[in-house]
Amino acid sequence: MCEKTFSLKSILKIHQLIHSGQKAYSCDVCKKSFSLKCNLKTHLLTHSGQRPYSCDVCEKSFSRNSSMKTHQLIHCGQKAYSCDVCEKSFTQKSTMKNHQLTHSGLWPYSCDVCEKTFSRKSAVKTHQLTHSGQRPYACYVCEKSFSQKYILNKHQLIHSGQRPHACDVCKKTFSQKSAMKTHQLTHGGQRPYSCDVCKKTFSQKSTMKTHQFTHGGQRPYSCDVCKKTFSQKCHIKTHLLTHSGQRP
């Protein structure tokens, strides 16, 4: 079927179960089924919380040895898989294949709430958490919760003090690469985001959206003490100092 080769006939037969669609091994916890017993055993680690494989560079732990080995490519800088369209390279083959969907224009997975489309099934599942209000990923330092794990990981850099991304113009450092790129727009004078009401331009999309509240009269941020409302989050933070007595 796929012409993949094996050294043992028994392994070939196990592999062929993938093509047959047979999934004889079922998880007793969530009922998810698998074609290979070894995959079921690995899956069960996600319920137990065990992550026995640890990276010897950063000590990050994984439930699967293969995931740990793939992760280690980040440290050595290997990016063996290259997109044949734009030549961007990736450490994982699966990531490269997902990236290639952006060139094909295929977005086959659709959210059944807002109909937004995605190139990956996992992405639409993660997106749907925003509609349900679920925020299953909590920061172990400040207990702030997030709907997506990668956002939690970015947030935790704030507590660690790590600021690995430096602006090549002024050398200012940032905990997130996206924040550094947004900052660099200030050096180039670029203001690509425009308010559709007053045409005022901004270097950041988030700043433009916050500005638009002033036109709609929306004041979504409310003080827990006196219930006064504000259009911008930064304004409520400043206001809260009046209740705490801080004069920094």
Backbone as CSV, one residue per row, in Angstrom:
resi,resn,N_x,N_y,N_z,CA_x,CA_y,CA_z,C_x,C_y,C_z
1,MET,0.828,-1.208,0.000,0.000,0.000,0.000,0.860,1.255,0.000
2,CYS,1.810,1.319,0.950,2.634,2.525,1.014,4.101,2.239,0.709
3,GLU,4.423,0.971,0.495,5.763,0.510,0.119,6.826,0.746,1.199
4,LYS,6.396,1.047,2.430,7.346,1.162,3.531,7.917,-0.228,3.794
5,THR,9.203,-0.325,4.129,9.844,-1.628,4.313,10.207,-1.876,5.778
6,PHE,10.270,-3.169,6.117,10.534,-3.580,7.496,11.491,-4.757,7.508
7,SER,12.216,-4.913,8.608,13.177,-6.019,8.736,12.492,-7.305,9.180
8,LEU,11.331,-7.161,9.866,10.617,-8.328,10.360,9.198,-8.377,9.797
9,LYS,8.758,-9.578,9.417,7.410,-9.761,8.874,6.345,-9.395,9.912
10,SER,6.625,-9.702,11.199,5.667,-9.413,12.265,5.415,-7.911,12.398
11,ILE,6.474,-7.108,12.208,6.327,-5.652,12.293,5.540,-5.130,11.097
12,LEU,5.778,-5.733,9.924,5.006,-5.369,8.730,3.514,-5.587,8.970
13,LYS,3.163,-6.748,9.555,1.748,-7.054,9.794,1.116,-6.062,10.771
14,ILE,1.888,-5.706,11.798,1.384,-4.706,12.760,1.171,-3.363,12.057
15,HIS,2.126,-2.996,11.211,2.027,-1.735,10.477,0.781,-1.698,9.592
16,GLN,0.447,-2.829,8.968,-0.679,-2.881,8.037,-2.034,-2.622,8.701
17,LEU,-2.074,-2.744,10.022,-3.310,-2.418,10.745,-3.699,-0.956,10.554
18,ILE,-2.687,-0.114,10.356,-2.943,1.321,10.133,-3.792,1.513,8.881
19,HIS,-3.479,0.765,7.816,-4.210,0.882,6.553,-5.599,0.234,6.624
20,SER,-5.709,-0.813,7.466,-6.989,-1.522,7.560,-8.026,-0.744,8.355
21,GLY,-7.537,0.171,9.188,-8.464,0.946,10.018,-8.858,0.251,11.303
22,GLN,-8.318,-0.937,11.562,-8.641,-1.658,12.790,-8.004,-0.958,13.992
23,LYS,-8.813,-0.782,15.026,-8.322,-0.177,16.266,-8.809,-1.054,17.421
24,ALA,-8.035,-2.099,17.662,-8.468,-3.132,18.607,-8.182,-2.799,20.061
25,TYR,-7.339,-1.787,20.292,-6.929,-1.465,21.664,-7.605,-0.173,22.119
26,SER,-8.383,-0.282,23.199,-9.197,0.843,23.657,-8.769,1.299,25.053
27,CYS,-8.728,2.614,25.256,-8.388,3.196,26.563,-9.581,3.044,27.510
28,ASP,-9.335,2.519,28.697,-10.409,2.314,29.675,-10.913,3.625,30.274
29,VAL,-10.106,4.688,30.139,-10.462,5.973,30.755,-11.337,6.810,29.830
30,CYS,-10.850,7.043,28.593,-11.575,7.933,27.690,-12.161,7.229,26.469
31,LYS,-11.922,5.915,26.374,-12.471,5.069,25.296,-11.852,5.328,23.918
32,LYS,-10.809,6.156,23.865,-10.121,6.361,22.592,-9.470,5.044,22.192
33,SER,-9.504,4.703,20.892,-8.982,3.411,20.446,-7.751,3.578,19.558
34,PHE,-6.939,2.532,19.518,-5.667,2.561,18.805,-5.466,1.250,18.046
35,SER,-4.729,1.333,16.960,-4.439,0.133,16.172,-3.259,-0.635,16.757
36,LEU,-2.390,0.043,17.502,-1.214,-0.598,18.075,-1.264,-0.556,19.600
37,LYS,-0.894,-1.643,20.247,-0.899,-1.728,21.705,0.101,-0.747,22.322
38,CYS,1.241,-0.583,21.664,2.264,0.324,22.189,1.747,1.762,22.228
39,ASN,0.915,2.124,21.233,0.348,3.477,21.218,-0.639,3.682,22.359
40,LEU,-1.396,2.625,22.677,-2.317,2.701,23.810,-1.542,2.911,25.111
41,LYS,-0.454,2.176,25.280,0.354,2.299,26.497,0.911,3.716,26.642
42,THR,1.371,4.280,25.537,1.885,5.647,25.560,0.768,6.634,25.888
43,HIS,-0.403,6.414,25.298,-1.552,7.280,25.540,-1.951,7.275,27.011
44,LEU,-1.903,6.109,27.651,-2.307,5.993,29.058,-1.464,6.873,29.978
45,LEU,-0.246,7.210,29.546,0.603,8.089,30.348,-0.008,9.478,30.481
46,THR,-0.803,9.894,29.471,-1.418,11.225,29.532,-2.450,11.307,30.650
47,HIS,-3.073,10.182,30.985,-4.039,10.159,32.080,-3.343,10.067,33.440
48,SER,-2.228,9.341,33.489,-1.513,9.164,34.754,-0.656,10.371,35.101
49,GLY,-0.357,11.176,34.075,0.495,12.345,34.303,1.975,12.018,34.268
50,GLN,2.329,10.776,34.005,3.746,10.387,33.955,4.416,10.957,32.710
51,ARG,5.606,11.511,32.911,6.415,12.032,31.807,7.849,11.544,32.047
52,PRO,8.097,10.251,31.748,9.371,9.629,32.146,10.584,10.018,31.313
53,TYR,10.377,10.682,30.195,11.504,11.016,29.319,11.856,12.502,29.473
54,SER,13.093,12.764,29.871,13.508,14.127,30.182,14.631,14.583,29.266
55,CYS,14.523,15.811,28.778,15.573,16.414,27.935,16.789,16.722,28.809
56,ASP,17.977,16.274,28.391,19.171,16.490,29.203,19.742,17.897,29.075
57,VAL,19.103,18.743,28.241,19.557,20.131,28.089,18.728,21.065,28.970
58,CYS,17.398,21.026,28.803,16.529,21.953,29.543,15.667,21.264,30.591
59,GLU,15.778,19.931,30.678,15.054,19.120,31.664,13.536,19.089,31.456
60,LYS,13.060,19.563,30.315,11.640,19.437,30.008,11.323,17.949,29.864
61,SER,10.159,17.529,30.371,9.838,16.099,30.360,8.701,15.784,29.390
62,PHE,8.676,14.528,28.926,7.727,14.091,27.911,7.216,12.698,28.254
63,SER,6.010,12.401,27.770,5.434,11.072,27.986,5.952,10.064,26.960
64,ARG,6.502,10.567,25.845,6.998,9.678,24.791,8.461,9.971,24.484
65,ASN,9.239,8.911,24.304,10.652,9.050,23.972,10.832,9.762,22.637
66,SER,9.953,9.448,21.668,10.051,10.072,20.342,9.821,11.580,20.426
67,SER,8.894,12.001,21.283,8.623,13.435,21.455,9.827,14.140,22.060
68,MET,10.486,13.473,23.017,11.665,14.056,23.640,12.794,14.216,22.628
69,LYS,12.994,13.189,21.778,14.061,13.258,20.771,13.785,14.351,19.742
70,THR,12.515,14.477,19.350,12.152,15.540,18.405,12.395,16.905,19.038
71,HIS,12.028,17.043,20.316,12.246,18.298,21.040,13.718,18.672,21.066
72,GLN,14.608,17.694,21.253,16.038,17.967,21.367,16.646,18.575,20.103
73,LEU,15.964,18.396,18.970,16.440,19.007,17.721,16.451,20.528,17.824
74,ILE,15.560,21.075,18.687,15.500,22.530,18.881,16.822,23.035,19.431
75,HIS,17.404,22.275,20.377,18.641,22.709,21.023,19.841,22.627,20.082
76,CYS,19.866,21.616,19.232,21.017,21.469,18.338,20.836,22.253,17.039
77,GLY,19.646,22.844,16.861,19.414,23.685,15.691,19.117,22.944,14.416
78,GLN,18.902,21.632,14.498,18.613,20.855,13.294,17.186,21.109,12.819
79,LYS,17.061,21.408,11.551,15.751,21.567,10.928,15.797,20.805,9.607
80,ALA,15.551,19.494,9.738,15.792,18.584,8.612,14.703,18.612,7.556
81,TYR,13.522,19.154,7.892,12.389,19.100,6.966,12.137,20.495,6.383
82,SER,12.220,20.577,5.070,12.113,21.864,4.392,10.891,21.916,3.478
83,CYS,10.166,23.026,3.537,9.008,23.233,2.664,9.492,23.451,1.235
84,ASP,8.928,22.705,0.291,9.380,22.820,-1.098,8.802,24.039,-1.815
85,VAL,7.963,24.804,-1.123,7.396,26.018,-1.727,8.206,27.245,-1.319
86,CYS,8.363,27.452,-0.004,9.045,28.659,0.478,10.395,28.365,1.117
87,GLU,10.772,27.077,1.183,12.051,26.618,1.726,12.209,26.869,3.229
88,LYS,11.131,27.238,3.920,11.195,27.346,5.372,11.433,25.954,5.935
89,SER,12.285,25.849,6.974,12.638,24.532,7.496,12.062,24.315,8.897
90,PHE,11.876,23.027,9.231,11.224,22.644,10.478,11.953,21.461,11.107
91,THR,11.827,21.341,12.435,12.438,20.222,13.139,11.572,18.972,13.038
92,GLN,10.276,19.141,12.799,9.358,18.001,12.743,8.683,17.905,11.373
93,LYS,8.567,16.691,10.878,7.922,16.461,9.581,6.450,16.849,9.627
94,SER,5.783,16.527,10.747,4.352,16.840,10.882,4.116,18.352,10.843
95,THR,5.027,19.111,11.471,4.906,20.573,11.468,5.087,21.126,10.062
96,MET,6.023,20.540,9.320,6.251,20.975,7.939,5.027,20.711,7.078
97,LYS,4.405,19.516,7.255,3.214,19.186,6.467,2.056,20.121,6.794
98,ASN,1.882,20.429,8.071,0.837,21.385,8.461,1.103,22.753,7.855
99,HIS,2.369,23.162,7.847,2.747,24.449,7.256,2.401,24.492,5.770
100,GLN,2.614,23.394,5.060,2.364,23.366,3.618,0.898,23.600,3.257
101,LEU,0.008,23.328,4.206,-1.421,23.596,3.967,-1.678,25.085,3.754
102,THR,-0.826,25.933,4.349,-1.007,27.381,4.183,-0.768,27.800,2.739
103,HIS,0.088,27.049,2.033,0.330,27.345,0.620,-0.791,26.793,-0.266
104,SER,-1.349,25.648,0.130,-2.388,25.011,-0.685,-3.730,25.728,-0.568
105,GLY,-3.885,26.488,0.537,-5.163,27.175,0.758,-6.222,26.266,1.353
106,LEU,-5.847,25.032,1.708,-6.807,24.098,2.292,-7.008,24.400,3.772
107,TRP,-8.250,24.637,4.144,-8.622,24.851,5.550,-9.852,23.980,5.803
108,PRO,-9.652,22.641,5.871,-10.803,21.726,5.849,-11.581,21.619,7.160
109,TYR,-11.018,22.150,8.252,-11.677,21.994,9.557,-12.368,23.283,9.961
110,SER,-13.658,23.177,10.242,-14.479,24.365,10.512,-15.072,24.317,11.915
111,CYS,-15.044,25.457,12.606,-15.672,25.577,13.925,-17.188,25.588,13.744
112,ASP,-17.890,24.737,14.483,-19.342,24.658,14.316,-20.101,25.780,15.024
113,VAL,-19.358,26.676,15.694,-19.991,27.818,16.361,-19.892,29.070,15.489
114,CYS,-18.665,29.425,15.104,-18.475,30.671,14.340,-18.069,30.425,12.892
115,GLU,-17.895,29.162,12.510,-17.562,28.752,11.143,-16.171,29.179,10.681
116,LYS,-15.326,29.626,11.628,-13.938,29.927,11.279,-13.260,28.633,10.869
117,THR,-12.415,28.670,9.845,-11.796,27.447,9.332,-10.319,27.365,9.714
118,PHE,-9.828,26.120,9.771,-8.461,25.862,10.189,-7.846,24.780,9.310
119,SER,-6.522,24.785,9.218,-5.822,23.783,8.427,-5.607,22.497,9.208
120,ARG,-5.711,22.570,10.558,-5.469,21.398,11.394,-6.665,21.114,12.302
121,LYS,-6.952,19.830,12.504,-8.047,19.430,13.387,-7.768,19.843,14.822
122,SER,-6.503,19.716,15.261,-6.137,20.088,16.626,-6.348,21.581,16.863
123,ALA,-6.129,22.374,15.809,-6.287,23.824,15.942,-7.751,24.213,16.146
124,VAL,-8.670,23.533,15.451,-10.089,23.866,15.619,-10.570,23.438,17.002
125,LYS,-10.056,22.333,17.527,-10.433,21.892,18.872,-9.962,22.894,19.922
126,THR,-8.744,23.375,19.752,-8.214,24.370,20.683,-9.006,25.665,20.585
127,HIS,-9.336,26.076,19.356,-10.115,27.292,19.141,-11.476,27.222,19.818
128,GLN,-12.105,26.061,19.782,-13.449,25.918,20.334,-13.501,26.135,21.842
129,LEU,-12.359,26.031,22.511,-12.307,26.321,23.944,-12.653,27.780,24.215
130,THR,-12.383,28.669,23.249,-12.689,30.086,23.446,-14.202,30.314,23.513
131,HIS,-14.979,29.461,22.845,-16.439,29.576,22.891,-17.008,28.966,24.172
132,SER,-16.388,27.891,24.635,-16.900,27.199,25.829,-16.521,27.914,27.111
133,GLY,-15.507,28.785,27.018,-15.044,29.480,28.217,-14.079,28.652,29.045
134,GLN,-13.740,27.452,28.585,-12.805,26.603,29.331,-11.390,27.181,29.251
135,ARG,-10.720,27.174,30.391,-9.329,27.629,30.469,-8.573,26.588,31.304
136,PRO,-8.302,25.416,30.683,-7.772,24.281,31.457,-6.299,24.375,31.842
137,TYR,-5.559,25.350,31.288,-4.130,25.431,31.557,-3.849,26.570,32.535
138,ALA,-3.402,26.219,33.742,-3.206,27.208,34.801,-1.723,27.390,35.104
139,CYS,-1.337,28.650,35.320,0.038,28.985,35.695,0.278,28.553,37.141
140,TYR,1.359,27.824,37.387,1.629,27.321,38.736,2.146,28.420,39.664
141,VAL,2.480,29.601,39.107,2.983,30.705,39.930,1.844,31.608,40.390
142,CYS,1.068,32.136,39.426,0.018,33.106,39.769,-1.391,32.553,39.603
143,GLU,-1.495,31.291,39.143,-2.765,30.590,38.963,-3.668,31.199,37.880
144,LYS,-3.132,32.117,37.083,-3.893,32.621,35.935,-4.081,31.471,34.959
145,SER,-5.271,31.365,34.369,-5.564,30.228,33.497,-5.724,30.659,32.041
146,PHE,-5.492,29.702,31.134,-5.495,29.968,29.703,-6.201,28.843,28.959
147,SER,-6.746,29.173,27.803,-7.449,28.174,26.998,-6.478,27.329,26.174
148,GLN,-5.250,27.841,25.958,-4.297,27.133,25.117,-2.960,26.973,25.838
149,LYS,-2.355,25.797,25.685,-1.118,25.487,26.399,0.034,26.379,25.956
150,TYR,0.117,26.681,24.660,1.246,27.480,24.187,1.186,28.908,24.737
151,ILE,-0.037,29.410,25.003,-0.164,30.741,25.601,0.317,30.704,27.054
152,LEU,-0.012,29.609,27.763,0.484,29.429,29.134,2.011,29.410,29.144
153,ASN,2.612,28.670,28.215,4.073,28.584,28.163,4.707,29.955,27.943
154,LYS,4.094,30.757,27.082,4.600,32.111,26.845,4.447,32.968,28.096
155,HIS,3.294,32.842,28.753,3.023,33.621,29.961,4.047,33.334,31.049
156,GLN,4.426,32.054,31.210,5.323,31.677,32.296,6.720,32.261,32.158
157,LEU,7.082,32.707,30.957,8.371,33.380,30.784,8.429,34.670,31.591
158,ILE,7.258,35.272,31.852,7.195,36.500,32.645,7.730,36.241,34.054
159,HIS,7.350,35.091,34.616,7.773,34.753,35.975,9.233,34.306,36.024
160,SER,9.697,33.669,34.962,11.067,33.159,34.959,12.094,34.270,34.784
161,GLY,11.627,35.414,34.248,12.549,36.519,34.004,13.323,36.379,32.703
162,GLN,13.086,35.289,31.985,13.790,35.087,30.710,13.266,36.065,29.659
163,ARG,14.185,36.700,28.959,13.838,37.612,27.862,14.798,37.290,26.706
164,PRO,14.569,36.135,26.052,15.538,35.649,25.071,15.531,36.356,23.719
165,HIS,14.518,37.192,23.475,14.407,37.824,22.162,14.816,39.299,22.244
166,ALA,15.890,39.638,21.511,16.448,40.995,21.573,16.240,41.731,20.261
167,CYS,15.864,43.003,20.370,15.726,43.871,19.192,17.117,44.148,18.637
168,ASP,17.309,43.953,17.335,18.637,44.150,16.743,18.964,45.625,16.503
169,VAL,18.009,46.511,16.807,18.254,47.944,16.651,18.691,48.570,17.972
170,CYS,17.865,48.398,19.021,18.141,49.054,20.305,18.537,48.085,21.412
171,LYS,18.538,46.775,21.085,18.943,45.713,22.018,17.965,45.498,23.181
172,LYS,16.802,46.120,23.146,15.786,45.866,24.167,15.363,44.404,24.057
173,THR,15.164,43.749,25.206,14.838,42.328,25.199,13.382,42.073,25.578
174,PHE,12.869,40.944,25.091,11.464,40.589,25.296,11.353,39.103,25.623
175,SER,10.307,38.745,26.377,10.074,37.338,26.707,9.424,36.599,25.545
176,GLN,8.743,37.344,24.645,8.053,36.721,23.525,8.548,37.291,22.191
177,LYS,8.736,36.411,21.223,9.220,36.821,19.901,8.238,37.765,19.227
178,SER,6.923,37.497,19.398,5.895,38.345,18.776,5.964,39.773,19.315
179,ALA,6.253,39.906,20.616,6.362,41.239,21.226,7.579,41.978,20.678
180,MET,8.676,41.256,20.452,9.871,41.870,19.901,9.623,42.368,18.479
181,LYS,8.917,41.539,17.668,8.628,41.939,16.288,7.708,43.164,16.246
182,THR,6.733,43.185,17.139,5.833,44.342,17.210,6.622,45.585,17.598
183,HIS,7.520,45.448,18.565,8.367,46.565,19.002,9.193,47.122,17.846
184,GLN,9.722,46.238,17.005,10.589,46.678,15.911,9.872,47.588,14.915
185,LEU,8.538,47.509,14.880,7.778,48.401,14.003,7.968,49.857,14.394
186,THR,8.241,50.101,15.697,8.420,51.482,16.159,9.681,52.105,15.573
187,HIS,10.679,51.282,15.276,11.912,51.794,14.677,11.703,52.127,13.203
188,GLY,10.911,51.315,12.542,10.678,51.546,11.110,9.596,52.558,10.830
189,GLY,8.889,52.974,11.902,7.800,53.938,11.730,6.557,53.318,11.117
190,GLN,6.515,51.995,11.028,5.359,51.330,10.426,4.167,51.346,11.377
191,ARG,3.016,51.668,10.854,1.766,51.663,11.614,0.701,51.023,10.710
192,PRO,0.774,49.680,10.559,-0.059,48.999,9.558,-1.527,48.819,9.929
193,TYR,-1.882,49.099,11.190,-3.259,48.862,11.631,-4.007,50.186,11.741
194,SER,-5.117,50.276,11.016,-5.873,51.525,10.918,-7.281,51.374,11.487
195,CYS,-7.706,52.344,12.277,-9.066,52.365,12.815,-10.033,52.674,11.677
196,ASP,-11.069,51.848,11.507,-12.002,52.048,10.391,-12.995,53.169,10.641
197,VAL,-12.914,53.793,11.817,-13.809,54.923,12.115,-13.099,56.257,11.868
198,CYS,-11.950,56.452,12.519,-11.262,57.750,12.416,-9.977,57.688,11.620
199,LYS,-9.623,56.484,11.143,-8.441,56.264,10.299,-7.109,56.467,11.038
200,LYS,-7.148,56.616,12.367,-5.910,56.713,13.124,-5.166,55.388,12.980
201,THR,-3.834,55.442,12.845,-3.053,54.230,12.614,-2.251,53.835,13.854
202,PHE,-1.959,52.533,13.927,-1.268,51.981,15.088,-0.245,50.937,14.641
203,SER,0.798,50.763,15.447,1.808,49.747,15.139,1.377,48.371,15.616
204,GLN,0.422,48.330,16.575,-0.035,47.057,17.119,-1.540,46.882,16.906
205,LYS,-1.929,45.681,16.519,-3.354,45.378,16.303,-4.140,45.484,17.600
206,SER,-3.532,45.014,18.722,-4.208,45.058,20.013,-4.483,46.500,20.445
207,THR,-3.545,47.402,20.161,-3.720,48.813,20.514,-4.835,49.434,19.689
208,MET,-4.906,49.065,18.416,-5.964,49.568,17.541,-7.333,49.110,18.040
209,LYS,-7.433,47.827,18.430,-8.718,47.309,18.918,-9.142,47.996,20.214
210,THR,-8.184,48.236,21.112,-8.481,48.940,22.357,-8.955,50.356,22.061
211,HIS,-8.308,51.023,21.101,-8.699,52.372,20.695,-10.135,52.414,20.202
212,GLN,-10.542,51.379,19.473,-11.888,51.372,18.892,-13.000,51.372,19.939
213,PHE,-12.678,50.967,21.179,-13.662,51.027,22.256,-14.133,52.466,22.494
214,THR,-13.227,53.432,22.234,-13.578,54.832,22.494,-14.680,55.302,21.552
215,HIS,-14.767,54.703,20.365,-15.818,55.074,19.418,-17.152,54.416,19.772
216,GLY,-17.077,53.181,20.222,-18.318,52.451,20.520,-18.871,52.731,21.893
217,GLY,-18.082,53.442,22.710,-18.527,53.713,24.070,-18.423,52.502,24.983
218,GLN,-17.788,51.450,24.504,-17.645,50.244,25.327,-16.613,50.468,26.426
219,ARG,-16.940,50.003,27.620,-16.040,50.102,28.774,-16.045,48.731,29.461
220,PRO,-15.344,47.753,28.849,-15.460,46.363,29.314,-14.684,46.036,30.591
221,TYR,-13.842,46.965,31.055,-13.025,46.674,32.231,-13.616,47.375,33.461
222,SER,-13.964,46.559,34.462,-14.657,47.085,35.640,-13.822,46.900,36.903
223,CYS,-13.792,47.932,37.757,-13.086,47.876,39.037,-13.883,47.022,40.020
224,ASP,-13.224,46.042,40.640,-13.890,45.150,41.595,-14.275,45.859,42.887
225,VAL,-13.656,47.018,43.146,-13.898,47.732,44.405,-15.069,48.698,44.282
226,CYS,-14.993,49.610,43.304,-16.022,50.657,43.190,-16.898,50.532,41.959
227,LYS,-16.628,49.499,41.134,-17.427,49.191,39.940,-17.292,50.235,38.816
228,LYS,-16.355,51.180,38.952,-16.119,52.137,37.871,-15.592,51.371,36.656
229,THR,-16.011,51.760,35.453,-15.624,51.030,34.241,-14.660,51.834,33.377
230,PHE,-13.906,51.108,32.570,-12.871,51.722,31.737,-12.838,51.056,30.367
231,SER,-12.405,51.795,29.385,-12.321,51.247,28.026,-11.012,50.503,27.793
232,GLN,-9.987,50.793,28.616,-8.690,50.178,28.423,-8.198,49.506,29.703
233,LYS,-7.568,48.356,29.551,-7.085,47.590,30.699,-6.019,48.352,31.473
234,CYS,-5.153,49.075,30.764,-4.085,49.819,31.440,-4.662,50.899,32.355
235,HIS,-5.825,51.467,31.971,-6.451,52.514,32.788,-6.991,51.952,34.102
236,ILE,-7.551,50.743,34.051,-8.084,50.162,35.288,-6.936,49.804,36.236
237,LYS,-5.797,49.372,35.686,-4.651,49.059,36.532,-4.159,50.304,37.268
238,THR,-4.120,51.418,36.557,-3.715,52.675,37.189,-4.738,53.091,38.241
239,HIS,-6.027,52.963,37.914,-7.097,53.324,38.841,-7.032,52.528,40.134
240,LEU,-6.717,51.241,40.046,-6.676,50.382,41.228,-5.662,50.851,42.264
241,LEU,-4.649,51.596,41.833,-3.666,52.135,42.776,-4.319,53.100,43.758
242,THR,-5.398,53.759,43.328,-6.071,54.712,44.223,-6.722,53.985,45.401
243,HIS,-7.119,52.747,45.197,-7.703,51.973,46.281,-6.629,51.342,47.179
244,SER,-5.513,50.945,46.584,-4.469,50.274,47.348,-3.599,51.260,48.137
245,GLY,-3.621,52.531,47.716,-2.792,53.537,48.385,-1.377,53.580,47.879
246,GLN,-1.049,52.742,46.897,0.323,52.749,46.346,0.566,54.040,45.564
247,ARG,1.773,54.583,45.740,2.194,55.781,45.009,3.592,55.523,44.451
248,PRO,3.632,54.695,43.400,4.955,54.200,42.950,5.779,55.239,42.192
